[in-house]
Amino acid sequence: MSRTKALYANSLASSVAMGSAQPFIAVYAAQLGASPTELGLLHASMNFTTNAAQLIWGSISDAMGRRVPLLVAGGLLSAAIWPLALMTTSPGTFVLLMALRFAFYSMTLPTFTALIADVTEPAERTRVTVQINAWSTVGAAVATSTVAAVSLFGLNGYHIGFLIAMVAELASAVVLLGIREQKVGKRMPSLSVISEITANSAYLQYVLLNTLYILFMSIAWPLFTITVTRVARLDLSVIAALSVVSDIASIATIYLVSRANVDLIGFVKLQAISRAAFAAVPLVYGFTPVVPMLVAVNVMTGLLFPVINTARTLYLLAVVPVEGRATYVAIANVLQGISSFVGSTVGGALVDQLTSLNGDVAAAMIPVYLLSTVGRFVFGVLHFRLNRYVR
């Protein structure tokens, strides 16, 4: 198998794992009886461990000059957590297991981004990135649909989804065995990277804006789970359907992006517009959490996510040094993880406190949703400032 095909296969398997489990993790915790604070900690811990551990893995990858060993190890260790998650009935234990699982999963993130850069030429990088995103979206949509289908037949969709995730993560590791890596310069961890980052205005500006944006994004994350499970009272098949329509919308965007002649400047502008548009999401969940409106907003987010993800990857690869790609990507993700940890924890705790005052969880979420809306819009628009670095 060629290196590029191995990338596609790994991405497809990883997306199947994500699609069969990710949409249902927080909902499953709610089914176990998790409180708003516990749901906030779940979102916070998953995002924090996913991102914070990347600094360690990214530094190790750059020091080794290798990507594949960490990608394989991450897939195997992450898969090993799912049987333990299925055996527990404690929300607290489930939160801890998911934090550990995402710490292992984070081994694959900076290394996969760096591997894309290692095995592709700059001229083909946009095409390969878009195609990888396309395979990922298709895999996630099929996996989520499968979980929804089995739940309609009376099977335990949560358990089936987690088992599919385990098998898919094992497959994501196996497909990379034997791949020949391109030799890249080794870079040992050093505090000098701090001075390099502060001197890299293009990178520093992105990291600051993204960190603040994610803070306000994540405040609403535990609230979404509460809304769909305790306010709208949606069952697993409907929750899965919302995820699938979002994935289908993403596939449409990826197809259009792959055929459009959009340069990095264009992606940066589209990213700012897309991030600002996400301000509509908490408004819908807070004020009109009915199925038609939830479908509409999930279609919108599905259309916008590929633009943000593609722009992020291309921008970072364009502004960071070749020798430290994994480290730089990891640092950006660590700060994002810290931000999302604070945001999700604060969001869940605020809802708990406000609910204790009047006993109405739906009303308690409104001011928190509004706070998220304002922050998303303001810091989304500020992403237009990145244009100056790619002209």
N, C-alpha and C positions, 0 to 999 in steps of 0.2 A: 504494500500500500504506500502511495506517495505521501510526502509530508503534508501537502495541502489536503488530500483526501482524509488523512488521519485527523487533521484539524476539524474538518466537517463532521466526521463520524463522532469524535469526542464531543463536539458541540451539540450534535443531535441527541446523543445519549444523555448528556447532562441536562438538556432541556426537557427530555421525557421525565427525568427524575424531578426536575423543578415543577413541571406541569402537573404531575400526579400527586405532589405533596404540598407545595408552597401555598396554593389557594386555600388549603384546608387546615393548616397548622394552627392558626389562631382560633379558627372556628372550633376545632377539636378541643383546644384548651378551654374554650367557653363551655363546651358540652361537658367537660370534666368538672365544671363549676368554678372556673377562674373568675376572680373579681376584676373590676376595672383597673385597679392598681396592678394586679398580677398580669393582666393582659398588656398593660403598659410596659411592665418589666419584660414580658415575653418579646414584644416588638423591639424593645430597647436592647435586650441581651442578644437577640439574633443579629441585629444590625451592628451592634458594637463588636461582638466577637468575629463576625464576618469581616469587618473592616479593620479592626485593631490588630488582629493577628497577621494581617497581610504585610505589615511592616517587617515582621520577623521573617515570614516566608519570602517576601520580595528581596530582602537583604541576603538571605541564604542563597536564593536563586542566582543573584548577581555575583555573589562570592564564588559560587561553584561554576558559573558560566553555563549552567544547565537549567532546563525548564521541565523536561519530561519526568524525572524522578519525583518531583514534588506534585506534578499533576496526577501521577499514578497513585502515590501515597495518599493524596487528598481524597481521591475517589474511593479507595478501599476503606480508609478509616471512617469516612462519612457514612458509607453503606453499613458499617458495623453498628452504628447507633440505632438504626430503625427498629431492630428486634427489641431492644431495651425500651424504646419509646412505646411500643405496642403493649408491653407487659405492665406498665405503670398506670395507676388510676389516680395518682396525686397530681394536681395542677402544678405544685411547686417543683416536684421531681421532673415533670414533663418540661417545664421551663428550663431547668438546669441541663437536661439532656439535649434540648434544642440549641442551647448556647454552645455546648460542646460540639454538637454536630456541625454547626455553622463555623466554628473555629477550624475544624478539619476541612470543611468545604472551602474556606478562604485560602487554603494552600493553592487552589487551582486558579484563582482570579488574576492576581498580578502576573503569574507565570504564563497563563494562557494569552493575555494581552501582549506580553513580551514575546511569546512564541510566534504570534501573528507577525510581529515586526521582524523577527529573526528569519522567517522562511518566505517572506514576500518582498518584492521590490516596491519602492514608493509609488511607482506608476500603477501598480495593480492592487495596492492596499485598500483603496476605497471599494473596489469591486469585490474583493475577497471578504472584507468586513461586512458589506451589505449581504452577501450570500450566506455567510455564517449566521447573521442575524435572522435571515429568512428561514434557514433550516431549524434554528432554535425555536422560532415562533411556531412553525408547523409542528415540531415535536411536542412542544408544550400544549398546543391546542388539542392534538390527538390524545395525549395522555389525560388531560383534564376531562375531555369528552368521554373517555373510557371509564374514568372513575364515576362520572355522572350516570353513565349507562348501567353500570353494575349496581349502583345504589337504587335505581328504578326497579331492578329485578329482586330487590329485597336483601341484597348482600350488604355487608358493612363497607361502605365506600371509603371510609377513613382508613380502615385496615388494609384494604386492597390497594389504595393509593400509596400508602407507606411501603408496602411490599414491592410495588412496581418501582418506586424510587430506589429501593435497595438494589434491585436487580440492574436497573439502568446505571446506577453509579458504579457498580462492579464492571459493567460493560464499558463505561467511559474510560476506566483505567486500562482494561485489556486491549482496547484498540490502539493504544499508544505504545504498547510493548514492542520493542524492536525498531522504533522510529529512529532514524539517524538525525541527530541535531547538528545544526550549523555551529561552527566554533564562533563564540563571541568572547569579547574581552572580559576578564574577571575583574570584579570591583569589590574590594573588601569593605565591610561596614566602617564608616568613619564619620566623625562629627563634622567634617568639612562639608558634608552635604547640606548642613544648615546654612552655611554662608553661601553655598551655590544656589540654594532655593531663594534666599532673600535677594540675590542678585538677578534671579530669573523673573523679571516682572510679569511676563506672560503667564508663567506657571503660577506664581504667587497670587496674582489677581484672580485667576480661575478658582484656585483653592479657597480663597477667602469668600468669594461670592457663592460658590457651591456649598460651603460649610454652613453659611447663614441661611441659604435657601432650604437646605435639608432640615435645619432646625425647625422651621415653620411647617415644612411638609410633614415631618414625623409627629408633630403634636396631634395631628388628626388620625394617625394610623390606628391606635387602639380604639378610637371612637368608631371607626368604620366597622370593626368587628362587633362592637356593642350594638350598632344600628341594625346590621343585617340579622343578628341573632335574637336580640331582645326588643327591638322596636318594630322592624319590618317582619321579624319572625320567618325568615326564609329558610327553606330546607336545603339539604346539600345539593340536590339536583339543580335548583335555581341559582345557588351560589356558584356552582360549576358553570352553568350556562352564562352567567355574567363574565366569568373569566374567559370562556370560549369566544364570546362575541368580541371581547377586547383583543384576543389573539388574532381573530379573523381580520379585524380592522388593521392590526399591525402588519399582517401579511400584505394587505392592499397597499399600505404605505411603503413597505419594503420593495414591492414590485415597482411602484412609481419612482422611488429613489434610485433603484437600479437602472432605470431607463432614462432618468433625467441627468442632465449634465450639470451637476451642482458641485461647485468647488468649496474649499474650506470656508471661505468668506460667507458663502451662501448658507452653509450648515450652521455657522456661528449665529447668523441672524435668525434662522429658523429655530434654533435652540432657544433663544431668548423669547421669541413669540410663544413657543410651545410651553416653556416653563411658566410664563405669565398666565397662560390659558388654564393651567392646573388650579388656579384660584377658584374656578367654578365647581370643582369636585366637592369640597366641604360644604358649599352652599346647598348643593343638591342633597347630600346625605343628611344635612341638618334640617332642611325645611321641607323637602319633598321626597322622602325615602320610599317611593312607590316603584314597583317593578319597571314600568315604562321609562321613568326618569333615570333609574339606575342603569338600565340598558343603554340609554342615550349617553350618559356620562362615561360609561365603560367603553363605548365605541369611540368617544372622543379621546380618552386616554390611550386606547389602543392605537389610534392614528398618530398620536404624538410621541409615544415612548420610543419608537425606532429612530425618530429624528434626534431626540436627546441622546440616546445611547450611541448612535453613529457619530454625532458631532463631538461627544465627549472623547471617544476613542481616538478619532482623527486629530482633534485639537491637542490632546496630551502627547500623542506620538510625534506631533509636529514641533512641540516646544520643549521637549525634554531631551537630555543627552543620550546618545545611543547606549553607552556603557552602563547607565543607571536606570534604564527604562523600568524594570520591575520595582526598584526601590522608589522611584518618583511616583509611579502609579499607586504603590502601596501607601505612601505617605498621604496622598490625596484621599485614599479610601479610609485610612485611619482617622483622619480629621472628620470625614463624613460619618464614620461610625460613632465617634464621640458625640457629634452633633445630634445624630438620630437617637442615641442613647438618652441624652438629656431631654430631647423633644418628646419622645414616646413616654418616658417616665413622668415628665411633668404633665403631659396630656392626660394620662390615666389617673394620676393623683388628683389633678384639678377636678375631674369628673366625680371622683369619689367624694371629695370635699364638698362640692356643690350639691351632689345628690343627698348628702347627709343633712343639708339645710332644709330641703323641701321634699325629699323623697321621690322626685320625678327625674329619672335619669335622662329622658329625652330633652327636657328643658335644661338640665344641667350641662348638656353637651353644646348647646347653642353658642354661648360666649366663647367656648374653646374653638369651635368650628370657625367663628368669625375671626378670631386671632390668627388661625392658620391661613385663612383666606387673604387677609391683608399682607402677611409676610410673604406668602407665595407670589402675590402679584408684584409687590415692590422689588423683591430680590430677583424675580424672574426678569423684569424689565431691565434691571441693572446689568444683566448679562450682555446687553448690547455694548457695554464698555469693552468687551473682549475684541471687538472689531479692529481696534487700533493696533493689535498685535499680529494680525494676519493679513494686513493690506500689502 
